[in-house]
């Protein structure tokens, strides 16, 4: 496993977040971008701390459809993600900093995203937050995935029966501090 704060170079070729992957891992934060399958269990196990009574895991998986405006795009076969890799980890880090400012009881915080081809049912992104109490863990995890989708330079390309195109709803990235918390959440 790379030392805390280290990153390897592109192109992405990796082995369980350990070799030739863009990763930053410390005692309480884990950020990575990889082309390997993601392990929900490994991230969950890492997030458990004796002072934290809650661990929330969000795993975004590839589904068989997309919605563009009012139009349903069915028959999605797989997704391919691309990223401005050198900027992803700094964006993940800023999301964690913002989350810790809003919810000071966060224990561990992880954001891991895949790039490359991802098949139906596979996880493309995982956000994990542990905290002393359930409400803070849920709220911070929701913020984490919303902020990732709003601020990380990662793009998805959808392939479906009869065509392909870039994912729906793409917007220019924003700073994590501009992402709103769920109503009534955060400090």
HUPE-V501873 format. One record per pair of residues at least 4 apart in sequence whose C-alpha atoms are under 8 Angstrom apart, sorted by the first residue. I is the first residue (numbers start at 1). GAP is how many residues later the second one is. D is the distance in whole Angstrom. If there is no record, write none. Layout:
I | GAP | D
I | GAP | D
//
This chain:
1 | 16 | 8
1 | 17 | 5
1 | 18 | 7
2 | 4 | 6
2 | 5 | 8
2 | 16 | 6
2 | 17 | 7
2 | 21 | 8
2 | 22 | 8
2 | 23 | 8
3 | 21 | 8
3 | 22 | 7
4 | 20 | 6
4 | 21 | 5
4 | 22 | 5
5 | 18 | 8
5 | 19 | 5
5 | 20 | 6
5 | 21 | 7
6 | 17 | 7
6 | 18 | 6
6 | 19 | 8
7 | 14 | 7
7 | 15 | 5
7 | 16 | 5
7 | 17 | 6
8 | 11 | 8
8 | 12 | 5
8 | 13 | 6
8 | 14 | 5
8 | 15 | 7
9 | 11 | 7
9 | 12 | 7
9 | 13 | 7
10 | 10 | 8
10 | 11 | 8
10 | 12 | 8
10 | 75 | 8
12 | 8 | 6
12 | 9 | 6
12 | 10 | 8
12 | 22 | 7
12 | 23 | 7
13 | 6 | 8
13 | 7 | 5
13 | 8 | 6
13 | 21 | 7
13 | 22 | 7
14 | 4 | 7
14 | 5 | 5
14 | 6 | 5
14 | 7 | 5
14 | 20 | 7
14 | 21 | 7
14 | 22 | 7
15 | 4 | 5
15 | 5 | 8
15 | 6 | 8
15 | 21 | 7
16 | 20 | 7
16 | 22 | 8
17 | 4 | 6
17 | 5 | 8
17 | 6 | 7
17 | 15 | 7
17 | 16 | 8
17 | 17 | 7
17 | 19 | 8
18 | 5 | 8
21 | 11 | 7
21 | 12 | 7
21 | 13 | 6
22 | 10 | 6
22 | 11 | 5
22 | 12 | 7
22 | 63 | 8
22 | 67 | 7
23 | 7 | 7
23 | 8 | 6
23 | 9 | 4
23 | 10 | 7
23 | 66 | 7
24 | 5 | 8
24 | 6 | 6
24 | 7 | 5
24 | 8 | 6
24 | 65 | 7
25 | 4 | 6
25 | 5 | 4
25 | 6 | 6
26 | 4 | 6
27 | 81 | 8
28 | 19 | 8
28 | 79 | 7
28 | 80 | 4
28 | 81 | 6
29 | 67 | 8
29 | 79 | 6
29 | 80 | 5
29 | 81 | 6
30 | 79 | 6
30 | 80 | 5
30 | 81 | 6
30 | 82 | 8
31 | 58 | 6
31 | 61 | 6
31 | 62 | 7
31 | 79 | 6
31 | 80 | 5
31 | 81 | 6
32 | 57 | 7
32 | 79 | 7
32 | 80 | 5
32 | 81 | 6
33 | 52 | 8
33 | 55 | 8
33 | 56 | 8
33 | 79 | 6
33 | 80 | 5
33 | 81 | 6
33 | 82 | 7
34 | 78 | 8
34 | 79 | 6
34 | 80 | 5
34 | 81 | 6
35 | 79 | 5
35 | 80 | 5
35 | 81 | 6
36 | 78 | 7
37 | 77 | 7
37 | 85 | 8
37 | 86 | 7
38 | 74 | 8
38 | 75 | 8
38 | 76 | 7
38 | 85 | 6
38 | 86 | 7
38 | 87 | 8
38 | 88 | 8
39 | 4 | 6
40 | 4 | 6
40 | 17 | 8
40 | 19 | 7
40 | 86 | 7
41 | 4 | 6
42 | 4 | 6
43 | 4 | 6
43 | 67 | 7
43 | 85 | 7
44 | 4 | 7
44 | 11 | 7
44 | 13 | 7
44 | 84 | 7
47 | 8 | 7
47 | 60 | 8
47 | 61 | 5
47 | 62 | 7
47 | 63 | 8
47 | 81 | 7
47 | 82 | 7
47 | 83 | 6
48 | 4 | 7
48 | 7 | 7
48 | 60 | 8
48 | 82 | 7
49 | 58 | 7
49 | 59 | 8
49 | 81 | 8
51 | 56 | 8
51 | 80 | 8
51 | 81 | 6
52 | 55 | 6
52 | 78 | 6
52 | 79 | 5
52 | 80 | 4
52 | 81 | 7
53 | 77 | 8
53 | 78 | 6
53 | 79 | 5
53 | 80 | 6
53 | 81 | 7
54 | 76 | 6
54 | 77 | 6
54 | 78 | 6
54 | 79 | 6
54 | 80 | 5
54 | 83 | 6
55 | 73 | 7
55 | 74 | 6
55 | 75 | 4
55 | 76 | 7
55 | 79 | 8
55 | 82 | 6
56 | 72 | 6
56 | 73 | 5
56 | 74 | 6
56 | 81 | 6
56 | 82 | 6
56 | 85 | 7
57 | 69 | 7
57 | 70 | 6
57 | 71 | 5
57 | 72 | 7
57 | 84 | 7
58 | 68 | 6
58 | 69 | 5
58 | 70 | 6
58 | 83 | 7
58 | 87 | 8
59 | 64 | 6
59 | 65 | 7
59 | 66 | 6
59 | 67 | 5
59 | 68 | 7
60 | 63 | 5
60 | 64 | 6
60 | 65 | 5
60 | 66 | 6
61 | 59 | 7
61 | 60 | 5
61 | 61 | 5
61 | 62 | 4
61 | 63 | 6
61 | 64 | 7
62 | 16 | 7
62 | 17 | 7
62 | 56 | 7
62 | 57 | 7
62 | 58 | 5
62 | 59 | 5
62 | 60 | 6
62 | 61 | 7
62 | 62 | 7
63 | 13 | 7
63 | 57 | 6
63 | 58 | 6
64 | 10 | 6
64 | 11 | 6
64 | 12 | 5
64 | 13 | 6
64 | 14 | 8
64 | 56 | 7
65 | 7 | 7
65 | 8 | 5
65 | 9 | 4
65 | 10 | 6
65 | 11 | 5
66 | 6 | 6
66 | 7 | 5
66 | 8 | 7
66 | 10 | 7
66 | 102 | 8
67 | 4 | 6
67 | 5 | 5
67 | 6 | 6
67 | 101 | 7
68 | 4 | 6
68 | 5 | 7
68 | 100 | 6
68 | 101 | 7
73 | 87 | 8
74 | 86 | 7
74 | 87 | 8
75 | 85 | 5
75 | 86 | 5
76 | 82 | 7
76 | 83 | 6
76 | 84 | 4
76 | 85 | 7
77 | 42 | 7
77 | 43 | 7
77 | 81 | 8
77 | 82 | 6
77 | 83 | 5
77 | 84 | 7
78 | 39 | 7
78 | 40 | 6
78 | 41 | 5
78 | 42 | 6
78 | 80 | 6
78 | 81 | 6
78 | 82 | 7
79 | 37 | 8
79 | 38 | 6
79 | 39 | 5
79 | 40 | 7
79 | 77 | 6
79 | 78 | 6
79 | 79 | 5
79 | 80 | 6
80 | 35 | 7
80 | 36 | 5
80 | 37 | 4
80 | 38 | 6
80 | 76 | 6
80 | 77 | 5
80 | 78 | 7
81 | 33 | 7
81 | 34 | 5
81 | 35 | 5
81 | 36 | 7
81 | 37 | 8
81 | 73 | 7
81 | 74 | 6
81 | 75 | 4
81 | 76 | 6
82 | 33 | 6
82 | 34 | 7
82 | 72 | 6
82 | 73 | 5
82 | 74 | 6
83 | 5 | 7
83 | 32 | 7
83 | 70 | 6
83 | 71 | 4
83 | 72 | 6
84 | 4 | 7
84 | 69 | 6
84 | 70 | 7
85 | 4 | 8
85 | 68 | 8
86 | 4 | 8
87 | 4 | 6
87 | 65 | 8
87 | 66 | 7
88 | 4 | 6
88 | 64 | 6
88 | 65 | 6
88 | 66 | 8
89 | 4 | 6
90 | 4 | 6
91 | 4 | 6
91 | 57 | 8
91 | 60 | 7
91 | 61 | 6
91 | 85 | 8
92 | 4 | 6
92 | 19 | 7
92 | 56 | 7
92 | 60 | 7
93 | 4 | 6
94 | 4 | 6
94 | 82 | 6
95 | 4 | 6
95 | 49 | 7
95 | 52 | 7
95 | 53 | 7
95 | 81 | 5
95 | 82 | 8
96 | 4 | 6
96 | 13 | 7
96 | 48 | 7
97 | 4 | 6
98 | 4 | 6
98 | 78 | 7
98 | 79 | 6
99 | 4 | 6
99 | 41 | 6
99 | 44 | 7
99 | 45 | 7
100 | 4 | 5
100 | 5 | 8
100 | 6 | 6
101 | 86 | 8
102 | 84 | 5
102 | 85 | 5
103 | 33 | 6
103 | 37 | 7
103 | 83 | 6
103 | 84 | 6
105 | 26 | 5
105 | 27 | 6
105 | 28 | 8
105 | 31 | 7
106 | 23 | 7
106 | 24 | 6
106 | 25 | 4
106 | 26 | 7
106 | 30 | 7
106 | 31 | 7
106 | 34 | 8
107 | 22 | 7
107 | 23 | 5
107 | 24 | 5
107 | 25 | 7
108 | 20 | 8
108 | 21 | 6
108 | 22 | 5
108 | 23 | 7
109 | 18 | 8
109 | 19 | 6
109 | 20 | 5
109 | 21 | 7
110 | 16 | 8
110 | 17 | 6
110 | 18 | 5
110 | 19 | 7
111 | 14 | 7
111 | 15 | 6
111 | 16 | 5
111 | 17 | 7
111 | 33 | 8
112 | 13 | 6
112 | 14 | 5
112 | 15 | 7
113 | 11 | 6
113 | 12 | 4
113 | 13 | 6
114 | 4 | 8
114 | 9 | 8
114 | 10 | 5
114 | 11 | 6
115 | 9 | 8
118 | 4 | 6
118 | 5 | 8
118 | 6 | 7
127 | 14 | 6
127 | 17 | 7
127 | 18 | 6
128 | 13 | 6
129 | 8 | 6
129 | 9 | 8
129 | 11 | 7
129 | 12 | 6
130 | 7 | 6
131 | 5 | 6
131 | 6 | 5
132 | 4 | 8
132 | 5 | 8
133 | 4 | 6
134 | 4 | 6
135 | 4 | 6
136 | 4 | 6
136 | 49 | 8
136 | 50 | 8
137 | 4 | 6
138 | 4 | 6
139 | 4 | 6
139 | 42 | 7
139 | 43 | 7
139 | 46 | 6
139 | 47 | 7
140 | 4 | 6
140 | 46 | 8
141 | 4 | 6
142 | 4 | 6
142 | 39 | 8
142 | 40 | 8
143 | 4 | 6
143 | 36 | 8
143 | 37 | 8
143 | 38 | 6
143 | 39 | 7
144 | 4 | 6
145 | 4 | 6
146 | 4 | 6
146 | 33 | 7
147 | 4 | 6
147 | 5 | 8
147 | 29 | 6
147 | 32 | 6
148 | 4 | 5
148 | 28 | 8
150 | 21 | 7
150 | 22 | 8
150 | 23 | 5
150 | 24 | 6
150 | 25 | 8
150 | 26 | 8
150 | 29 | 7
151 | 21 | 8
151 | 22 | 4
151 | 23 | 5
151 | 24 | 6
151 | 25 | 6
152 | 21 | 6
153 | 20 | 7
155 | 11 | 8
155 | 12 | 7
155 | 15 | 8
156 | 10 | 6
156 | 11 | 5
157 | 7 | 7
157 | 8 | 6
157 | 9 | 4
157 | 10 | 5
158 | 6 | 5
158 | 7 | 6
158 | 8 | 6
158 | 9 | 6
159 | 4 | 6
159 | 5 | 4
159 | 6 | 7
160 | 4 | 6
174 | 4 | 7
174 | 5 | 8
175 | 4 | 7
181 | 4 | 6
181 | 5 | 7
//
